[in-house]
Amino acid sequence: MISFLDLNPSLFLIVIGLGIIYSVVSSIICFIKSVLENQESHEKYIDKNIEKKGIRRNYFFGPGFKQLQCIIADAYSNQASSIEIVSNYFNHDERLGCSLFGWLFFIVVFILTYVFGSVILFVFSLIFSFFIFMGMGLFYIFFGFLWLIDRFILAVNMLHNRCPEDKRVSIIPVFICPRCKKKHPDLVPGPYGLFIRICSCGKHLPTTFINGRSKLEAHCPFCDTELSVSHARQLGIQVIGAVGSGKTSYITAFFHEFFLWLEHRKLIYQKHPEEAFIDLEKWFQDGICPATTEKNSRMYNVILNPYKKIKSQFTLYDIAGEAFIQGTDIQQQQYKYTEGIIFIIDPTAPPKMAEETFIYFMNEFKTLSGKHEVSLSNKPIAVVITKSDLFQIDKEREFLEKHNFHNVLNLLNSEFRRIKYFSVSSTGGEKRSRKAFVPNKIMEPVFWITDKL
């Protein structure tokens, strides 16, 4: 039996040298082949975030590590294939298969291919991982900085949105892709893009307020209702009053006059929802205004400067008078943030109705506002006496005292610091010469509130 000790030393070294050379070369080839096979980093990466499914995630936040994983796995697979080639060659060649030199060569190749391959992959993995972590760190700093700038701009300009359905406030709504209508929550600088996020349909979407994100259609992140505007300076006024006090008539007359005022000054605006304002104008021209039945406040929104980056949204909230007596299971979230209040009082109705309305409103207001009663008391409240065409009113507060509204006045003084009284006529009275409303002093309460903000 021939032992390794009986072999020619020079031949022995030549066989080992050939095995080493083959192992090194095949390891390098296997590695290069593996890299070339895995150039597309996003192809095999599966994002576990269902909401972001189909959206390309930044290379340094997942795809890069998946690429490294695939390169290592394929490199070992390629190494196994290179060893199998040697094995098959020996199996088909009886001389080599029975040769001690052949087996020595095969053993050297088998061991050293995995040794050199592992060393190459280990060094590559260290360098590659360092590159990914460095890239991740730099991107974290960069998109964190962009995120802060974006939020800073929104905060400084007091830009946010208010949902017309659940009345909740959000800073970043859900944005809709204009091409495929896919919903994009958290469209901000991050792992899915710095300035641009690529939608699954290929559409490029801006991720910051600066580069045009607010031009996209936006939905409420809580109830998916379409918003009138994604980012705007907000001025919201809650209109309250008892059943039949004339809230809706006041709103109808106000917006007719308000739009004339805007057009006279050549100011550009948009109405939202459009159909609601069509109804208001029809009621105004017909001279008949139906009572509000909705117990969830309806938002009448007017967007000023709609084609500029910094927009303003003016809103009047209307709610059925029954909501202040029977209550409602709908939380009026707008009470938390409304900038002003218009309290409509019908002087022909029993004072008790106005009193009960105000008490219920304040109880609900305090419940939703929590501990912020000081800020609540600082909100301006315009007390509006309707149907002034029926009376001679010189001083509104004295008029209310004479007509037994003492309790209401006391309640107002106990809750609010900034109060002003107005007398208006929304319709112009039953004896007006034409069918349409003939408003009088209708805009003064709103303008007083805006002056106080």
C-alpha positions in Angstrom: 0.0 0.0 0.0 1.3 3.4 -1.0 1.5 6.0 1.8 1.9 9.8 1.6 5.4 9.3 2.9 6.4 7.3 -0.2 5.3 10.1 -2.5 7.8 12.3 -4.3 8.0 15.5 -2.2 8.3 17.8 -5.2 5.3 16.2 -6.8 3.5 16.3 -3.5 4.1 20.1 -3.2 3.1 20.6 -6.9 -0.3 18.9 -6.2 -0.9 21.0 -3.1 0.1 24.2 -5.0 -2.2 23.4 -7.8 -5.0 22.8 -5.3 -4.3 26.1 -3.6 -4.3 28.0 -6.9 -7.5 26.4 -8.0 -9.1 27.1 -4.7 -8.1 30.8 -4.6 -9.1 31.3 -8.3 -12.4 29.5 -8.0 -13.3 31.3 -4.7 -12.7 34.6 -6.3 -14.7 33.6 -9.4 -17.5 32.3 -7.3 -17.6 35.5 -5.3 -17.6 37.8 -8.4 -20.3 35.6 -10.0 -22.4 35.9 -6.8 -22.0 39.7 -6.8 -23.0 39.9 -10.5 -26.1 37.7 -9.9 -27.3 40.0 -7.1 -26.9 43.5 -8.5 -30.6 44.3 -8.1 -30.9 44.9 -4.4 -34.7 45.5 -4.3 -35.6 42.5 -6.3 -35.5 39.9 -3.5 -36.3 42.3 -0.6 -39.7 42.0 0.9 -41.0 44.9 2.9 -42.9 43.7 6.0 -44.8 47.1 6.2 -48.0 46.3 4.4 -48.9 50.0 4.0 -45.7 50.5 2.0 -46.0 47.4 -0.1 -44.7 48.0 -3.6 -42.8 51.2 -2.6 -39.0 51.1 -3.0 -37.3 51.4 0.3 -34.0 53.2 0.5 -31.0 50.8 -0.2 -29.5 51.4 3.3 -32.6 50.4 5.2 -33.2 46.8 4.3 -32.4 46.1 0.6 -28.6 46.4 1.2 -28.6 43.8 4.0 -30.8 41.5 1.8 -28.3 41.9 -1.0 -25.4 41.0 1.3 -27.4 37.9 2.5 -28.0 36.8 -1.0 -24.4 37.3 -2.1 -23.1 35.2 0.8 -25.7 32.4 0.1 -25.0 32.3 -3.6 -21.3 32.4 -3.1 -21.3 29.3 -1.0 -23.7 27.7 -3.6 -21.2 28.6 -6.4 -18.3 27.2 -4.3 -20.2 23.9 -3.9 -20.7 23.8 -7.7 -17.0 24.5 -8.4 -16.1 21.6 -6.1 -18.7 19.4 -7.7 -17.1 20.1 -11.1 -13.8 18.7 -9.8 -15.6 15.7 -8.2 -17.4 14.9 -11.5 -14.2 15.2 -13.5 -12.4 12.7 -11.2 -15.4 10.3 -11.2 -15.3 10.2 -15.0 -11.6 9.8 -15.2 -10.6 6.4 -13.7 -6.9 7.2 -13.7 -7.4 10.3 -11.6 -10.1 8.7 -9.5 -7.8 5.9 -8.5 -4.8 8.2 -8.2 -3.4 9.2 -4.8 -2.4 12.5 -6.3 -5.9 13.0 -7.6 -7.4 12.4 -4.2 -4.9 14.7 -2.6 -5.7 17.4 -5.1 -9.5 16.9 -4.5 -9.1 17.1 -0.7 -7.0 20.3 -0.9 -9.5 21.9 -3.2 -12.5 20.8 -1.1 -11.0 22.2 2.1 -9.3 25.4 0.8 -12.1 26.5 -1.5 -14.3 26.9 1.6 -11.5 28.3 3.6 -10.5 31.0 1.1 -14.1 31.5 0.1 -15.1 32.1 3.8 -12.1 34.5 4.3 -13.1 36.5 1.2 -16.7 36.6 2.2 -15.9 37.5 5.8 -13.7 40.5 4.7 -16.2 41.5 2.1 -19.1 41.3 4.6 -17.1 43.5 7.0 -16.4 46.1 4.4 -19.9 45.9 2.9 -21.6 46.1 6.3 -19.5 49.1 7.3 -20.5 50.8 4.0 -24.2 50.1 4.7 -24.1 51.2 8.3 -22.2 54.4 7.3 -24.8 55.1 4.6 -27.6 54.4 7.1 -26.1 56.8 9.6 -25.6 59.5 7.0 -29.1 59.1 5.7 -30.6 59.1 9.2 -28.9 62.4 9.9 -29.9 63.9 6.5 -33.5 62.8 6.4 -33.8 63.6 10.1 -32.7 67.1 9.4 -35.1 67.4 6.5 -37.9 66.0 8.6 -37.2 68.6 11.3 -37.1 71.4 8.7 -40.5 70.2 7.3 -42.1 70.2 10.7 -40.5 73.5 11.6 -42.0 75.2 8.6 -45.5 73.7 9.4 -45.2 74.8 13.0 -43.9 78.3 12.3 -46.7 78.9 9.7 -49.3 77.1 12.0 -50.2 74.8 9.1 -52.3 71.7 9.7 -55.7 70.2 8.6 -59.1 69.5 10.2 -61.3 66.6 9.1 -64.9 67.5 8.1 -66.2 64.2 9.3 -64.6 63.3 12.7 -63.2 66.9 13.2 -59.8 65.6 14.3 -56.6 67.5 13.6 -53.6 66.0 11.9 -50.3 67.4 10.8 -49.4 64.9 8.1 -52.5 63.4 6.4 -52.7 60.5 4.1 -51.7 61.6 0.6 -53.1 60.1 -2.6 -51.0 59.2 -5.6 -52.5 61.2 -8.5 -51.8 58.4 -11.0 -52.9 55.1 -9.3 -54.7 56.5 -6.2 -52.6 54.5 -3.8 -52.7 55.9 -0.3 -49.4 57.1 1.2 -49.4 57.6 5.0 -46.3 59.4 6.5 -45.2 61.0 3.2 -42.2 62.5 4.9 -38.4 62.3 4.4 -37.4 58.8 5.5 -36.3 55.3 4.5 -38.6 55.5 1.5 -37.2 58.6 0.1 -35.5 61.9 1.0 -37.2 64.5 -1.3 -39.0 62.1 -3.5 -40.9 58.8 -2.8 -41.5 56.5 -5.8 -45.0 55.1 -5.7 -45.5 51.4 -6.7 -46.9 52.8 -10.1 -43.7 54.7 -10.7 -45.0 58.1 -9.9 -42.6 60.5 -8.1 -44.2 62.0 -5.0 -42.7 65.0 -3.1 -42.1 64.3 0.6 -41.8 67.8 2.0 -44.0 70.9 2.1 -41.2 72.8 0.4 -41.2 70.8 -2.8 -44.9 70.6 -3.3 -46.4 67.8 -1.1 -49.4 70.0 -0.3 -50.6 69.9 -3.9 -51.5 66.3 -3.6 -55.0 65.1 -2.7 -55.2 64.4 1.1 -57.4 62.2 3.3 -57.9 62.1 7.1 -55.5 59.6 8.6 -58.2 58.6 11.1 -61.4 58.1 9.0 -60.1 58.4 5.4 -62.4 61.4 4.6 -61.2 63.6 1.8 -59.8 66.9 3.2 -60.4 70.3 1.7 -56.6 71.1 2.1 -53.6 69.2 3.5 -51.8 72.1 5.1 -53.3 75.5 5.9 -53.6 78.2 8.5 -56.8 77.6 10.3 -59.6 79.9 11.5 -62.6 78.0 12.8 -65.7 79.5 14.4 -68.3 77.4 16.1 -71.9 78.7 15.6 -74.2 77.7 18.5 -77.8 78.4 19.3 -81.1 76.9 20.3 -83.6 75.2 18.0 -85.0 77.7 15.5 -82.7 80.5 16.7 -81.5 81.2 13.1 -78.0 79.7 13.0 -78.3 78.4 9.4 -80.0 81.6 8.2 -77.1 83.5 9.7 -74.5 81.3 8.0 -76.4 81.5 4.7 -76.5 85.3 4.7 -72.9 85.6 6.0 -71.3 83.5 3.2 -73.3 85.4 0.5 -72.0 88.7 1.8 -68.5 87.3 2.5 -68.0 86.1 -1.1 -69.1 89.5 -2.4 -66.6 91.0 -0.1 -63.8 88.7 -1.3 -64.6 89.3 -5.0 -64.7 93.1 -4.5 -61.2 92.8 -3.2 -60.2 90.4 -6.1 -59.2 87.7 -3.6 -59.0 84.2 -4.9 -60.8 81.5 -3.0 -62.3 78.0 -3.2 -65.3 76.5 -1.5 -65.4 73.1 0.1 -67.6 71.2 -0.1 -68.8 73.0 -3.2 -72.3 71.4 -3.1 -72.9 72.8 0.4 -72.3 76.4 -0.8 -74.6 75.8 -3.8 -77.4 75.0 -1.3 -76.6 78.1 0.8 -76.9 80.4 -2.2 -80.1 78.7 -3.3 -81.6 79.2 0.1 -80.4 82.8 0.1 -82.1 83.6 -3.3 -85.3 81.6 -2.4 -85.6 83.4 0.9 -86.2 80.1 2.7 -83.6 78.4 4.9 -84.3 74.8 6.2 -83.4 74.0 9.8 -80.1 72.1 10.4 -80.8 68.5 11.3 -77.2 67.2 11.5 -75.9 66.5 15.0 -72.4 66.2 13.7 -71.2 69.8 13.0 -71.1 70.6 9.3 -68.0 72.4 8.1 -68.3 75.2 5.6 -64.8 75.8 4.4 -63.4 78.6 2.4 -59.8 78.2 1.2 -58.0 81.5 0.6 -54.9 81.7 -1.6 -55.6 78.2 -2.9 -52.8 78.3 -5.5 -50.1 79.5 -3.2 -48.0 77.4 -0.8 -49.3 79.1 2.3 -53.0 78.7 2.3 -55.6 79.8 4.8 -58.8 77.9 5.7 -61.7 79.8 7.2 -64.5 77.5 8.6 -67.9 78.0 10.2 -69.2 75.0 12.1 -73.0 74.5 12.0 -74.8 72.0 14.2 -78.5 71.2 14.9 -80.0 73.0 17.9 -81.4 69.7 19.1 -77.8 68.6 19.8 -77.7 71.2 22.6 -80.8 69.8 24.2 -81.0 66.0 23.5 -77.3 65.6 23.3 -75.5 63.4 20.8 -73.2 60.4 20.8 -70.8 62.3 18.4 -68.0 64.0 20.1 -67.6 67.5 18.7 -63.8 67.4 18.5 -63.7 71.0 17.0 -64.5 72.3 20.5 -60.9 71.6 21.4 -59.4 73.9 18.9 -62.1 76.4 17.6 -60.7 79.9 17.5 -63.9 81.7 18.2 -67.6 81.2 19.0 -70.8 82.9 17.7 -73.7 82.5 20.0 -77.0 83.1 18.2 -79.9 84.3 20.4 -83.5 84.6 19.1 -85.1 87.5 21.1 -88.6 86.2 20.3 -87.9 82.8 21.9 -88.1 82.0 25.6 -84.8 83.0 27.4 -84.7 79.5 28.9 -83.9 78.0 25.5 -80.8 80.1 25.1 -79.8 79.4 28.7 -80.1 75.6 28.3 -78.2 75.7 25.0 -75.3 77.6 26.5 -75.1 75.4 29.6 -75.0 72.2 27.5 -72.5 73.7 25.2 -70.1 74.7 28.0 -70.4 71.3 29.7 -69.4 69.6 26.4 -66.8 72.2 25.7 -65.1 71.7 29.1 -65.2 67.9 28.9 -63.4 68.0 25.6 -61.0 70.8 26.5 -59.9 69.0 29.7 -57.9 71.2 32.0 -57.5 74.1 29.5 -60.2 76.3 31.0 -58.0 79.4 31.0 -57.4 79.2 27.3 -61.1 78.5 26.9 -62.1 81.6 28.7 -59.8 83.6 26.4 -61.6 82.6 23.3 -63.6 85.5 21.8 -67.4 85.0 21.8 -69.7 87.1 19.7 -73.3 87.1 21.0 -75.5 87.8 18.1 -79.1 88.9 18.5 -81.0 87.9 15.3 -84.2 89.4 13.9 -83.1 92.9 14.7 -85.5 94.1 12.0 -88.4 93.4 14.5 -86.9 95.6 17.3 -85.3 98.9 17.9 -82.0 97.9 19.4 -79.5 100.6 20.5 -77.4 98.7 23.0 -77.5 94.9 22.6 -76.6 94.0 26.2 -79.2 96.3 27.7 -81.7 94.9 25.2 -81.1 91.4 26.5 -81.4 92.5 30.1 -84.8 94.1 29.3 -86.0 90.9 27.7 -85.2 88.7 30.7 -81.9 87.1 29.4 -80.2 87.9 32.8 -79.2 84.3 33.4 -77.6 84.0 30.0 -75.6 87.2 30.5 -74.4 86.0 33.9 -73.3 82.7 32.4 -71.4 84.4 29.6 -69.6 86.7 32.0 -68.7 83.8 34.3 -67.1 81.8 31.4 -65.6 84.2 29.0 -63.4 87.3 29.2 -63.8 88.6 25.7 -67.5 89.1 24.8 -69.1 91.5 22.3 -72.8 91.8 21.5 -74.2 92.3 18.0 -77.7 92.7 16.5 -78.2 91.5 13.0 -80.9 90.6 10.5 -80.1 87.6 8.3 -83.2 87.7 6.2 -84.4 91.3 6.2 -87.7 90.3 7.8 -90.9 89.0 6.4 -91.9 92.4 4.8 -88.8 92.7 2.6 -89.5 94.0 -0.9 -87.9 91.0 -2.7 -87.8 87.2 -2.3 -84.1 86.9 -1.5 -82.5 87.6 1.9 -81.6 91.2 2.7 -78.9 90.9 5.3 -77.9 93.7 7.7 -74.7 93.9 9.7 -74.2 90.2 9.1 -70.4 90.2 8.8 -69.5 92.3 11.9 -69.4 89.4 14.4 -67.0 87.4 12.3 -64.7 90.3 11.6 -64.6 91.2 15.3 -63.5 87.6 16.2 -60.8 87.7 13.5 -59.5 91.0 14.9 -59.2 89.5 18.3 -57.0 86.6 17.2 
